[in-house]
Amino acid sequence: MIRTEQASLILDSKSELGEGPHWDSVSGTLYFVDIIGQMAHAYDPRGGKHDVHRFGLMPSSVIPMADGRWVLTMQDGIYSYSPGDGALEVLAMVEEDLPGNRFNDAKCDPMGRLWAGTMDMSFRAFTGSLYRMEPDGGVRRMLGDVGCSNGLSWDESKSSMYYIDTMKREVYGFHYETETGEISGRRKLLDWPEDAGSPDGMTIDAEGMLWIAHFGGGRVSRWNPANGELLGEIRVAAPNVTSCVFGGESLDELYITTARTGLTPSQLEAYPHAGGVFAAKLGVTGTPSRCFGGRDVR
């Protein structure tokens, strides 16, 4: 029997395209972006402090570095950002020959390497790629022929990396080498339901189960990557659910980002908190988010 839970609103941010949640366990801060709104958010769920950083470009992820700066994937490249003084510095420019592309989801692997993918902004062409950036700044293209590069997760115990291409509606598994960052043996993990929206962002729990956001499906679902079994669902009061991450002191709260983009006036009336951040406290714990540049847990 599929277990169903209900998420609760914790921040009515009304993001046009809320995405890229990252939990910093050191400061107890939830980071996320509004891609279309060109903003990065830093939110303390316990104290309620909420800082907003605005840019002239579309950020798609925000990940802390050990020195206090952030790594930002923007529409045209990868940047470092100093939240104290607002200094923005280019770390790597990619796909300058593809102005119709932008970066989308990004995360750090267990060794602190940044994995960041791109997509065609018109959502029609398979011109996206998945890149890996080393802590020393070197960038390598790992996958091509990508529609919309999305969810990323790793399971070191199974030498596995998991990855989503939203346009292809596919969730993949790869053999992953922790020390080198090499991937191989791409395989399809599950059959995505036709009536469930599209697979978007993703995280993984301590049991090795995947949690996948449904864009257009109003929920997050839990899957066993070993056999493709659907294990549970969290309903969200927003049709466009974009991503999720485990946080809280015990990593037992799932924080969920959503979007307002694409919704009709009647849908916005029915779902007034679309674009907000939701949370559900679950009977499982998650895995920690990683900062860029090392194995530090942040």
Order of alpha helices (4+ residues) and beta strands (2+ residues): beta-beta-beta-beta-beta-beta-beta-beta-beta-beta-beta-beta-beta-beta-beta-beta-beta-beta-beta-beta-beta-beta-beta-beta-alpha-beta
